[in-house]
Amino acid sequence: MTNPILDQLNNHRSIRQFTDVALTDTEISTLVDAAQHAPTSTFSQQYSIISVTDAETIQALASITGHAWMKNSGHYFIMVADQYRNLQITKSAGRDTALLHSTDKFLASVFDAAIATENIVVAAESLGLGSTIMGSILNNAGKVIALLNLPELTFPLLGIAVGHPAGMPDLKPRMPQSMMHFTDTYNLPDDFAAQLTAYDDELTAYYQQRDSHTKQENFSHHLARELSRDLNVRADLATLVKQQGFKLE
Ligand SMILES: Cc1cc2nc3c(=O)[nH]c(=O)nc-3n(C[C@H](O)[C@H](O)[C@H](O)COP(=O)(O)O)c2cc1C
């Protein structure tokens, strides 16, 4: 099946090279509007969006993420899990606020922020813009919390660099559905190893043929490399989430 929305979704690429054109205020508020209309767990709207415009903060985030190219983006958002606002509302109503500190509410705010993030990505693409989501702000979540002056019951989750694409990377092939879509019970296919080899071969060809950053790589090697990272990197996350007031129990 095909239609313009499916075509756009199935043509998604993360964009890491931008022209030097900044987003307009109207574009920014259009993206935030799209984020706000995402589904939200228990209609609690438990996330916030911070637009980062201060040059020093952008520089600090570029250092934390290791992504110098984010300085060229047309706009930078940070998606924040947020039960602080609802804490104020609940306190004013004189209600018990204990539940806002729960793992359940932390997860709900992560779900809300993540779904809103994808709405921004899709809305940006619909406007001819491009973006890259950045989990790498968590390389130093403590510093991000300080930079953004985040209060209790908030946590920074993802950055999103948005801008006018300066190039269009090749489409990155996904694994076949048979490796990730099951019926009724979890059930990897009997010929999983053969399917993985075929997918590895497809990715090898993709990495060798794509226009920029060609490399010798496939999915299995990629995963292994990801997991060989220093275990101490981001090891402070649970501690920081708890410091922000979420109990994680
Ligand atoms: C939660 C999340 C975190 C991500 N973090 C980063 C990041 O820190 N830096 C980056 O360059 N890309 C990041 N990405 C983008 C992925 O690398 C990208 O989506 C993936 O390689 C697939 O490529 P595509 O989006 O072009 O299809 C992230 C994506 C997601 C969903």
The ligand as an ORCA input file, in Angstrom:
! r2SCAN-3c Opt
* xyz 0 1
  C      16.524      7.266     20.698
  C      17.480      7.601     19.570
  C      18.702      8.150     19.868
  C      19.579      8.510     18.831
  N      20.748      9.114     19.152
  C      21.577      9.510     18.159
  C      22.748     10.244     18.462
  O      23.051     10.536     19.626
  N      23.530     10.640     17.438
  C      23.217     10.365     16.133
  O      23.981     10.769     15.257
  N      22.097      9.689     15.809
  C      21.270      9.255     16.793
  N      20.108      8.616     16.485
  C      19.772      8.364     15.077
  C      20.067      6.911     14.700
  O      21.468      6.726     14.612
  C      19.395      6.618     13.348
  O      18.018      6.748     13.487
  C      19.743      5.220     12.852
  O      21.103      5.085     12.556
  C      18.952      4.873     11.599
  O      19.249      5.795     10.575
  P      18.092      6.664      9.876
  O      17.389      7.441     10.958
  O      18.800      7.564      8.907
  O      17.179      5.703      9.208
  C      19.228      8.253     17.491
  C      17.975      7.692     17.206
  C      17.109      7.376     18.232
  C      15.761      6.788     17.909
*
